[in-house]
Amino acid sequence: MKRSDDLHCIECKQRKNSIFCKTGEDSLEKMDDYKSCNIYKKGQTIFQQSQYAFGVYCINAGKAKLVQTGEEGKEQIVRLAKEGDVLGYRALLSGDHYSVTAIAIEDANICFIPKETFFDVLDKESTISTQIMKRLAEDLKRAQERITNFTQKTVRERAAETLLFLKEVFGFESDGTTLNVTLSREEMASLMGTATETTIRLLSELKNDHIIEYNGKRIRLLKIRELTKIANLFD
């Protein structure tokens, strides 16, 4: 990790997609005074599960995964994050430790806002509370859907839905078909809730059926309608 050139909150292009989208100028200037910005290389840990929460992390550029480690040491991806996302506020609001480990999945520029500054701004800006409640509701909905999928859907359905989920979160590159994220097969398996070997087989089947193809290490979605049908998302 190394420091990056400081970014000004009021000029941040990602702010419109974050919980700070409607924050006033005075509060943005206060965050500017106390935040720090750092570059995390791919694979570097941003914060650690069970670590005490000292602040929140705003992704200015890059992507991250939030991983929870179970009692047996097995890791499970519970969330993916992109530019504009803010990490760590749930632990901060509950006064608890981080329940997940945040890891950069590509080189990322991330700003850290200390706990005291965050709460000072939160006290003055009711819009932040509204945005946080909205994000928490969305996260809960996704968690409920994930539980249902793991228990009721086949691995092939989960594979198709995972690819569509990645499209929803990260979008496409400029060609309009290539997913704008690169994940390892192990990471894909964690999202699908299956073994890595099964994930490789399922992706190969979708490729052989000309529903997806590879663009280097990234995946192109050739037939969105077919993927939607396989994922059983018509109902």
Backbone bond lengths (Angstrom), bond angles and torsions (degrees), N, CA, C in turn:
res aa  C-N    CA-C-N  psi(-1)  N-CA   C-N-CA  omega(-1)  CA-C   N-CA-C  phi
1 M - - - 1.456 - - 1.523 109.33 -
2 K 1.329 116.35 138.12 1.455 120.00 175.02 1.521 108.99 -141.78
3 R 1.310 115.22 157.33 1.461 119.88 -179.84 1.514 110.36 -70.68
4 S 1.318 115.11 144.80 1.459 120.98 173.83 1.516 108.42 -107.92
5 D 1.321 115.67 170.13 1.454 118.53 174.50 1.526 108.25 -61.46
6 D 1.317 116.41 135.52 1.459 119.59 -178.27 1.525 110.67 -60.04
7 L 1.311 114.32 137.90 1.456 121.89 178.04 1.523 108.31 -105.82
8 H 1.310 117.26 138.68 1.456 121.05 179.95 1.523 109.57 -89.00
9 C 1.339 115.74 125.84 1.461 121.01 -175.72 1.529 111.94 -56.52
10 I 1.314 116.62 -40.42 1.463 120.01 -175.80 1.530 111.62 -67.39
11 E 1.332 116.77 -22.66 1.464 121.42 -179.92 1.527 112.48 -99.73
12 C 1.326 117.30 -2.31 1.460 121.35 -174.78 1.529 111.23 -67.81
13 K 1.319 116.88 122.59 1.465 121.39 -179.01 1.526 112.02 -71.14
14 Q 1.334 116.41 -21.68 1.465 119.78 -177.93 1.527 112.75 -85.39
15 R 1.338 117.06 -10.70 1.465 119.72 -174.77 1.517 112.04 -61.35
16 K 1.323 117.51 -32.84 1.472 120.27 -177.55 1.529 111.92 -64.71
17 N 1.341 116.93 -18.31 1.463 120.67 179.39 1.525 112.66 -100.96
18 S 1.334 117.20 5.90 1.458 120.68 -173.70 1.526 111.24 -111.49
19 I 1.335 115.63 178.69 1.467 120.13 177.50 1.525 111.52 -68.49
20 F 1.338 117.37 -11.19 1.470 121.76 179.50 1.524 112.16 -96.91
21 C 1.344 117.31 18.35 1.466 120.82 -172.33 1.528 113.45 -61.89
22 K 1.344 118.17 -27.87 1.464 120.64 -177.77 1.531 112.21 -117.22
23 T 1.321 115.55 21.18 1.465 120.54 -178.21 1.522 111.19 -73.09
24 G 1.322 116.60 139.75 1.458 121.58 -178.21 1.529 112.90 -71.36
25 E 1.336 115.42 162.62 1.465 121.52 -175.86 1.521 112.55 -62.90
26 D 1.327 117.56 -39.32 1.460 120.12 -179.29 1.527 110.94 -61.90
27 S 1.308 116.25 -41.89 1.472 120.45 179.54 1.519 111.09 -69.39
28 L 1.321 116.69 -37.22 1.468 119.90 177.66 1.524 110.58 -64.31
29 E 1.334 116.11 -39.61 1.462 119.95 178.33 1.527 110.54 -65.96
30 K 1.327 116.84 -36.32 1.473 120.16 178.24 1.527 109.98 -64.58
31 M 1.328 117.29 -43.29 1.464 120.01 177.88 1.520 110.79 -63.29
32 D 1.326 116.07 -38.20 1.468 120.48 177.16 1.529 111.47 -57.74
33 D 1.325 115.81 -39.21 1.461 120.73 -176.13 1.529 112.80 -67.49
34 Y 1.332 116.76 -28.29 1.463 119.57 -171.46 1.532 114.69 -116.02
35 K 1.308 118.58 -13.25 1.464 119.69 -178.01 1.518 111.28 -78.27
36 S 1.330 114.70 163.91 1.465 121.34 172.75 1.523 107.65 -132.99
37 C 1.314 116.32 146.64 1.468 121.07 -178.16 1.531 109.65 -119.36
38 N 1.328 115.96 136.15 1.463 121.42 -177.53 1.525 111.18 -137.98
39 I 1.314 114.65 153.81 1.459 121.19 175.23 1.523 109.09 -100.20
40 Y 1.323 115.74 126.23 1.465 122.29 177.04 1.525 108.34 -109.25
41 K 1.318 115.92 127.81 1.451 120.14 177.61 1.529 109.93 -77.59
42 K 1.313 116.05 158.32 1.462 121.01 178.72 1.529 110.13 -53.57
43 G 1.345 116.04 128.72 1.455 121.42 179.58 1.509 114.29 93.44
44 Q 1.340 118.02 -11.18 1.462 120.39 179.76 1.522 111.49 -77.04
45 T 1.334 115.81 145.40 1.459 122.26 178.54 1.527 110.29 -82.09
46 I 1.326 115.54 132.30 1.465 121.83 178.65 1.526 109.47 -89.45
47 F 1.319 116.03 -49.32 1.471 121.46 169.19 1.517 108.46 -149.79
48 Q 1.318 115.21 161.19 1.471 121.62 -168.43 1.529 111.51 -111.32
49 Q 1.325 115.85 141.10 1.459 121.50 173.32 1.527 110.11 -55.97
50 S 1.338 116.65 138.44 1.466 125.50 -179.71 1.527 112.79 78.36
51 Q 1.342 117.13 -4.26 1.466 120.32 175.76 1.534 109.05 -76.22
52 Y 1.329 116.58 143.49 1.457 120.10 178.64 1.524 109.61 -66.67
53 A 1.332 116.28 139.92 1.463 121.01 -176.89 1.525 110.67 -81.90
54 F 1.327 115.99 115.32 1.466 121.74 179.97 1.525 112.76 -103.42
55 G 1.343 117.88 -4.36 1.453 120.45 -178.47 1.510 111.24 171.21
56 V 1.328 116.27 -170.55 1.461 121.79 178.85 1.524 109.57 -117.11
57 Y 1.324 115.32 158.33 1.456 122.62 -176.68 1.526 109.49 -121.04
58 C 1.323 116.84 126.41 1.464 122.37 -179.62 1.529 109.15 -108.68
59 I 1.326 116.57 124.75 1.464 120.51 -179.78 1.523 109.36 -84.87
60 N 1.317 116.04 112.66 1.459 121.10 176.37 1.525 111.17 -86.64
61 A 1.323 116.31 -38.23 1.468 121.47 178.04 1.523 107.93 -150.01
62 G 1.336 115.73 144.24 1.453 119.71 179.05 1.522 112.86 102.17
63 K 1.317 115.66 -174.02 1.454 121.79 -176.00 1.527 109.54 -140.35
64 A 1.337 115.90 158.42 1.462 120.75 -178.50 1.518 110.00 -144.80
65 K 1.317 115.43 160.23 1.464 121.09 172.41 1.521 108.18 -120.27
66 L 1.318 115.89 145.15 1.450 122.44 175.62 1.519 107.18 -106.65
67 V 1.312 115.46 120.34 1.462 121.98 -171.58 1.519 109.79 -119.56
68 Q 1.322 115.97 134.00 1.464 121.45 175.45 1.522 108.88 -110.58
69 T 1.318 116.20 131.61 1.454 121.98 -179.35 1.522 109.39 -102.96
70 G 1.348 115.82 124.79 1.451 121.07 -179.04 1.512 112.30 -80.00
71 E 1.346 115.74 -179.53 1.464 121.13 -176.88 1.523 112.11 -62.77
72 E 1.342 117.21 -28.98 1.458 120.82 -179.05 1.526 112.17 -90.14
73 G 1.325 116.57 5.73 1.458 120.66 176.93 1.514 114.77 87.15
74 K 1.336 117.73 3.56 1.461 120.28 179.85 1.522 109.97 -80.75
75 E 1.334 116.08 134.97 1.458 121.10 -178.31 1.525 110.84 -95.17
76 Q 1.328 115.00 141.73 1.462 121.68 177.98 1.515 109.23 -132.74
77 I 1.334 117.13 126.03 1.455 120.44 175.71 1.521 108.29 -74.16
78 V 1.320 116.50 123.03 1.463 120.71 -178.50 1.531 112.23 -106.96
79 R 1.326 116.15 -15.36 1.460 119.04 -179.93 1.519 109.60 -164.03
80 L 1.315 115.64 150.30 1.460 122.31 172.68 1.524 107.88 -116.50
81 A 1.322 116.77 144.18 1.464 120.50 -175.64 1.526 109.71 -130.28
82 K 1.333 114.83 149.46 1.466 121.17 -177.68 1.518 109.65 -134.44
83 E 1.340 115.27 -173.26 1.456 121.24 179.49 1.531 110.89 -54.99
84 G 1.321 116.21 132.89 1.455 121.04 179.97 1.517 113.44 96.11
85 D 1.326 117.55 -17.58 1.465 120.06 -179.86 1.529 110.47 -76.89
86 V 1.329 115.18 146.73 1.462 122.16 177.29 1.524 107.84 -113.47
87 L 1.324 116.57 129.87 1.460 122.14 -175.74 1.525 110.87 -111.34
88 G 1.330 115.67 143.72 1.450 120.34 171.30 1.508 116.46 96.10
89 Y 1.331 118.84 -2.98 1.460 118.38 -174.40 1.523 112.81 -73.74
90 R 1.334 117.74 -24.97 1.470 118.59 179.07 1.530 111.09 -65.81
91 A 1.322 115.82 -44.74 1.465 119.58 178.50 1.525 110.70 -64.53
92 L 1.320 115.97 -37.59 1.462 120.56 -179.35 1.524 111.05 -65.70
93 L 1.328 116.36 -44.32 1.462 120.52 -177.95 1.525 112.30 -68.68
94 S 1.327 116.96 -32.30 1.461 120.79 -178.93 1.526 112.44 -88.07
95 G 1.338 116.73 -6.87 1.455 120.72 -177.70 1.513 112.51 67.62
96 D 1.317 115.59 27.52 1.462 121.24 -175.07 1.524 109.84 -110.44
97 H 1.335 115.62 178.00 1.456 121.14 173.25 1.534 109.05 -81.57
98 Y 1.330 115.68 161.62 1.456 118.97 175.59 1.524 109.32 -61.98
99 S 1.322 117.22 131.84 1.463 121.70 -179.49 1.521 111.89 -89.12
100 V 1.336 116.55 -5.28 1.462 121.58 -178.81 1.525 109.40 -138.31
101 T 1.325 114.84 166.41 1.458 122.07 170.47 1.520 108.07 -105.22
102 A 1.325 117.79 132.14 1.461 122.53 178.21 1.529 108.88 -101.07
103 I 1.335 116.00 127.98 1.462 122.18 -176.58 1.527 109.22 -131.37
104 A 1.315 116.90 134.19 1.470 120.84 176.96 1.523 109.46 -69.96
105 I 1.336 117.38 129.94 1.470 120.45 176.54 1.528 111.08 -100.11
106 E 1.321 115.65 -2.32 1.461 122.60 167.20 1.520 105.68 -156.87
107 D 1.336 117.17 165.51 1.465 119.38 179.57 1.532 109.44 -52.58
108 A 1.324 116.21 132.27 1.464 120.12 -172.64 1.517 111.52 -136.76
109 N 1.324 115.58 144.05 1.463 122.89 173.94 1.524 106.62 -106.59
110 I 1.324 116.69 115.03 1.460 121.39 -171.17 1.524 110.34 -130.04
111 C 1.337 115.49 134.02 1.460 121.22 179.54 1.529 109.77 -102.42
112 F 1.323 116.06 139.63 1.461 122.80 179.65 1.520 109.55 -109.04
113 I 1.349 115.77 126.44 1.462 121.27 177.23 1.527 108.10 -110.82
114 P 1.323 118.53 118.65 1.474 121.40 -177.23 1.534 112.39 -60.45
115 K 1.309 114.76 154.30 1.460 123.11 -177.89 1.527 112.50 -52.37
116 E 1.340 117.01 -49.69 1.461 120.72 -176.07 1.532 111.06 -62.20
117 T 1.316 116.39 -42.69 1.463 120.60 179.47 1.518 110.90 -64.74
118 F 1.331 115.92 -43.89 1.460 120.58 -179.55 1.529 110.89 -59.32
119 F 1.330 117.14 -45.63 1.467 120.39 -178.40 1.527 111.68 -70.28
120 D 1.329 117.22 -33.94 1.470 120.03 175.98 1.530 110.57 -61.35
121 V 1.328 115.47 -44.89 1.466 120.38 179.62 1.524 110.21 -68.27
122 L 1.335 116.48 -40.47 1.464 121.09 -179.59 1.525 111.24 -60.70
123 D 1.328 117.57 -37.76 1.464 121.54 179.27 1.524 111.97 -63.46
124 K 1.326 116.70 -30.78 1.464 121.14 -175.98 1.523 113.14 -93.56
125 E 1.319 116.88 -20.69 1.466 121.11 -171.73 1.533 110.65 -119.06
126 S 1.328 116.21 96.41 1.462 120.40 179.90 1.531 112.08 -65.97
127 T 1.327 116.20 -24.60 1.464 119.29 -178.77 1.533 111.31 -64.78
128 I 1.340 117.28 -29.77 1.464 120.07 178.76 1.525 109.80 -66.25
129 S 1.328 116.72 -42.25 1.469 120.58 178.15 1.521 110.41 -60.35
130 T 1.324 116.15 -41.11 1.464 120.18 178.75 1.520 111.11 -62.64
131 Q 1.329 116.56 -43.41 1.457 120.98 179.75 1.524 111.16 -66.35
132 I 1.323 117.10 -38.69 1.462 120.76 178.76 1.525 110.27 -63.88
133 M 1.338 117.06 -44.71 1.464 119.95 178.90 1.530 110.90 -61.20
134 K 1.314 116.06 -38.60 1.466 120.55 178.60 1.520 110.59 -64.00
135 R 1.345 117.07 -45.05 1.468 120.68 -179.96 1.526 111.43 -65.74
136 L 1.346 116.68 -39.63 1.458 120.35 179.49 1.522 110.50 -64.33
137 A 1.329 116.73 -39.11 1.466 120.74 178.20 1.528 110.60 -64.89
138 E 1.334 116.42 -40.91 1.458 120.46 178.68 1.527 111.11 -65.27
139 D 1.340 116.32 -41.09 1.460 120.72 178.77 1.525 111.20 -64.01
140 L 1.332 116.70 -40.67 1.456 120.79 178.70 1.520 111.19 -64.73
141 K 1.328 116.45 -41.01 1.463 120.34 177.88 1.520 111.00 -61.02
142 R 1.341 116.55 -44.81 1.464 120.34 179.67 1.528 110.95 -64.38
143 A 1.337 116.61 -39.06 1.465 120.35 179.53 1.524 110.79 -63.61
144 Q 1.333 116.76 -41.47 1.457 121.03 178.58 1.527 110.67 -64.76
145 E 1.332 116.14 -41.99 1.461 119.81 178.48 1.520 111.09 -64.66
146 R 1.315 116.41 -37.62 1.463 121.24 179.98 1.533 111.16 -64.09
147 I 1.335 116.63 -42.80 1.458 120.73 178.30 1.522 110.19 -61.80
148 T 1.337 116.29 -45.09 1.464 120.90 179.16 1.523 111.21 -60.74
149 N 1.335 116.18 -44.18 1.460 120.51 -178.94 1.521 112.07 -63.25
150 F 1.338 116.33 -41.59 1.460 119.82 -178.84 1.524 111.98 -64.08
151 T 1.328 116.20 -30.76 1.460 119.38 -174.96 1.522 113.35 -95.10
152 Q 1.346 117.85 -23.31 1.458 119.58 -171.80 1.521 115.00 -118.67
153 K 1.327 118.09 -18.61 1.466 119.42 -176.35 1.522 111.52 -101.05
154 T 1.334 115.62 151.43 1.456 120.92 175.95 1.522 109.31 -73.56
155 V 1.325 116.59 164.78 1.464 119.55 -179.82 1.531 110.85 -64.74
156 R 1.323 117.74 -32.40 1.468 120.37 177.92 1.530 110.29 -66.76
157 E 1.317 116.96 -41.65 1.466 120.63 176.72 1.525 110.69 -63.02
158 R 1.327 116.28 -42.09 1.474 120.37 -179.92 1.527 110.81 -66.44
159 A 1.326 117.39 -35.41 1.468 120.69 178.57 1.524 110.42 -63.49
160 A 1.332 116.51 -46.45 1.464 120.56 179.90 1.521 110.71 -64.71
161 E 1.332 116.68 -41.73 1.463 119.97 -178.85 1.526 111.19 -67.83
162 T 1.324 117.29 -34.32 1.470 120.55 177.45 1.523 110.94 -62.93
163 L 1.317 117.56 -42.25 1.463 121.27 178.89 1.531 110.35 -64.08
164 L 1.316 116.71 -40.03 1.461 120.38 177.72 1.528 111.24 -68.68
165 F 1.331 115.93 -34.81 1.461 121.09 176.55 1.528 110.79 -63.66
166 L 1.332 116.94 -42.25 1.460 120.93 177.94 1.524 110.90 -63.42
167 K 1.315 116.89 -36.53 1.465 120.59 175.65 1.528 110.51 -63.52
168 E 1.334 116.38 -42.48 1.456 120.66 -179.20 1.526 111.21 -64.79
169 V 1.333 117.23 -40.99 1.462 121.13 -175.70 1.521 112.10 -76.89
170 F 1.334 117.07 -48.27 1.461 120.82 -170.65 1.527 114.01 -107.18
171 G 1.317 117.86 -16.80 1.456 119.95 -179.05 1.515 112.75 73.04
172 F 1.330 114.91 -167.60 1.462 122.25 -178.11 1.528 111.45 -107.71
173 E 1.317 114.87 160.48 1.457 120.40 167.82 1.532 108.76 -72.91
174 S 1.316 116.42 -176.41 1.463 120.39 -173.91 1.522 113.75 -63.07
175 D 1.363 117.79 -19.66 1.458 119.42 179.80 1.525 113.34 -77.11
176 G 1.340 117.06 -9.12 1.454 120.56 175.97 1.511 115.72 79.53
177 T 1.343 117.85 5.55 1.465 120.46 179.95 1.526 113.05 -135.66
178 T 1.327 118.43 -23.95 1.462 121.79 -176.92 1.527 110.68 -87.35
179 L 1.329 116.51 125.76 1.457 120.90 178.89 1.524 110.45 -60.27
180 N 1.317 116.53 134.35 1.459 121.69 -176.21 1.529 111.36 -86.34
181 V 1.329 115.86 50.04 1.461 121.77 177.66 1.519 107.72 -162.21
182 T 1.324 116.13 146.96 1.460 121.55 175.86 1.523 108.87 -118.34
183 L 1.330 116.09 118.47 1.457 121.68 178.61 1.522 109.50 -121.97
184 S 1.325 115.81 146.73 1.460 120.17 175.50 1.519 109.17 -72.67
185 R 1.318 116.80 165.30 1.465 120.29 177.55 1.533 110.25 -64.94
186 E 1.332 116.82 -32.26 1.461 120.17 177.10 1.526 110.74 -65.20
187 E 1.333 116.48 -40.36 1.459 120.34 178.37 1.525 111.05 -67.81
188 M 1.330 116.11 -39.98 1.460 119.79 176.18 1.526 110.51 -61.56
189 A 1.334 116.46 -41.35 1.463 120.93 179.75 1.526 110.99 -62.73
190 S 1.324 117.07 -39.14 1.455 121.03 178.71 1.525 110.89 -63.36
191 L 1.330 116.96 -40.89 1.462 120.75 178.68 1.528 111.19 -67.55
192 M 1.327 116.11 -36.54 1.464 120.13 -178.54 1.523 112.60 -80.30
193 G 1.326 115.73 -18.63 1.457 119.46 -178.10 1.506 112.80 73.85
194 T 1.321 116.44 41.48 1.459 120.57 -178.97 1.524 109.63 -146.35
195 A 1.333 116.56 177.09 1.461 121.00 -179.23 1.526 110.78 -73.80
196 T 1.326 116.18 153.68 1.468 120.57 179.86 1.521 111.34 -59.16
197 E 1.332 116.64 -42.03 1.469 120.73 -179.68 1.529 110.80 -60.94
198 T 1.320 116.57 -39.87 1.465 120.74 178.76 1.519 110.57 -66.75
199 T 1.329 116.72 -40.15 1.460 121.40 178.58 1.524 110.94 -61.22
200 I 1.324 116.75 -45.07 1.465 120.97 179.01 1.527 110.35 -60.22
201 R 1.343 116.02 -42.69 1.466 120.03 179.97 1.526 111.31 -64.74
202 L 1.338 117.09 -43.64 1.460 120.70 -179.09 1.521 111.92 -64.04
203 L 1.332 116.71 -42.59 1.469 120.19 178.35 1.522 110.69 -64.98
204 S 1.322 116.73 -37.35 1.471 120.63 177.53 1.525 110.75 -64.27
205 E 1.331 116.02 -39.57 1.465 120.03 178.35 1.527 110.78 -63.78
206 L 1.325 116.78 -43.90 1.462 120.54 178.77 1.525 111.14 -64.99
207 K 1.326 116.28 -35.08 1.467 120.27 176.99 1.521 110.54 -68.13
208 N 1.327 116.61 -43.87 1.468 120.40 179.86 1.523 111.74 -64.88
209 D 1.336 115.99 -28.15 1.465 120.47 177.46 1.528 111.92 -85.08
210 H 1.342 116.83 4.17 1.471 123.91 178.32 1.532 112.07 61.08
211 I 1.326 115.30 31.32 1.463 120.53 175.99 1.528 110.08 -91.67
212 I 1.339 116.26 -32.65 1.461 122.25 173.64 1.517 108.39 -132.59
213 E 1.319 116.56 166.99 1.455 122.12 169.21 1.520 107.70 -151.92
214 Y 1.314 116.21 167.85 1.465 120.56 -177.69 1.518 110.82 -99.21
215 N 1.326 114.79 137.80 1.461 122.79 173.42 1.523 106.33 -118.85
216 G 1.348 116.11 85.98 1.452 120.12 -169.28 1.516 108.70 68.23
217 K 1.322 117.35 -124.44 1.462 121.34 177.82 1.526 112.19 -91.64
218 R 1.316 116.80 -4.54 1.458 120.47 -178.73 1.529 110.87 -97.74
219 I 1.322 114.83 163.00 1.463 121.17 -174.83 1.520 109.63 -110.04
220 R 1.328 115.32 134.33 1.457 121.94 174.81 1.523 108.91 -100.75
221 L 1.305 116.75 133.94 1.464 121.72 176.24 1.527 108.09 -97.63
222 L 1.316 115.55 107.95 1.462 120.65 -174.23 1.525 112.69 -88.02
223 K 1.334 116.39 -32.53 1.466 120.32 -175.60 1.527 109.23 -133.18
224 I 1.329 115.18 88.07 1.459 120.97 -178.29 1.530 110.78 -62.69
225 R 1.328 116.68 -41.30 1.461 120.05 -178.62 1.523 111.48 -62.01
226 E 1.332 116.16 -40.16 1.466 119.80 178.94 1.527 110.78 -66.69
227 L 1.322 116.42 -41.09 1.461 120.03 177.67 1.533 110.77 -61.86
228 T 1.320 115.75 -42.44 1.463 120.63 178.97 1.523 110.96 -61.97
229 K 1.316 115.74 -39.22 1.463 120.78 179.01 1.523 110.87 -66.70
230 I 1.341 116.13 -44.48 1.463 120.43 179.76 1.525 110.58 -63.60
231 A 1.330 115.98 -38.09 1.470 120.76 -179.32 1.520 112.34 -72.60
232 N 1.352 116.46 -7.44 1.471 121.88 178.89 1.529 110.37 60.77
233 L 1.322 115.12 49.39 1.464 120.77 -177.94 1.521 113.08 -106.82
234 F 1.315 117.17 12.69 1.464 119.62 -178.57 1.522 113.17 -77.36
235 D 1.357 115.86 -27.90 1.473 118.73 -174.55 1.522 111.20 -69.83
